[in-house]
């Protein structure tokens, strides 16, 4: 009788395990359909853990050029180039009572249902977490931690840029003939951790004053201030403590070599490249125009007008 009870318990346990695995596999197949495809849909919120949704929401709302330059969104985007992602759940491993990992094979198929012969079969890992009795997606290919680090670095970089830009406007721009708008242009060369919440920011910095005439920014004045700034503070509370600039005239190159040190070659190649400077100016003018909701199509620094090519 004891052996019979033991056998029944074992069979019930195996049956329960099989039921759980089948349920997890079914849930994984359902969650696969909510892997973001070019945009994070609001309905996706109900299929993801709160922190994972927040990470993806932040990533999808980064400026497009930043996200695509670093290819972070490609971790979560499938179905590119007119194809649809086809998912097949290979297996599901229950890690503990509230965590599971599904192995998923993904291949691309055309909208007519045929498979793209040039696309390889890829294996991905779908991480699930049980929240309030329901299994939700908590990570994909283990890249959530990478995204969190990137977001933190991105926020730090933005805070540094804002501190440097504010210093240029406040301390440098006041010495120029002023117009209606003051726009800093930052050609960042390098950053170094100086300890005690301090960062050394090396750059080729520019400041421009403009007047807005119709849809055109007309330069009133502007100039270049290269060197190294010491930025102090934590989080978003950053401020420029000091700024060592390169000298004018014959002392320019020796002072630049001393200040930039091992970064001098990068600085020199940027400073002497008009094409790079024009591209950086375009990009940062577009950001300024977007941030201040201005309607601008052209800008003028010299005798001619230059189209402002913004991708909004």
Buried (B, 14 or more C-beta within 10 A) or exposed (E): EEEEEEEEEEEEEEEEEEEEBEEBBEBBBBBBEBBBBEEBEEEBBEBBBEEBBBBBBBBBEBBEEBBEEEEBBEBBBBBEEEBBBBBEBEEBEBEEEEBBBBBBEBBBBEEEEEEBEEBEEEEBBBBBBBEEEEBBBBBBBEBBEEBBEBBEEBEBEEBBBEBBBBBBBEEBBEEBEEBEBBBBBBBBBBBBEBEEEBBBBBBBBBBBBBEBEEEBBBBBBBEBBBBBBBBBBEEEEBEBBEBEBBBEEEEEEEBBBEBBEEBBEBBBEBBEEEEBBEEBBBBBBBBBBBEEEBEBBBBBBEEEBBEBEBEE
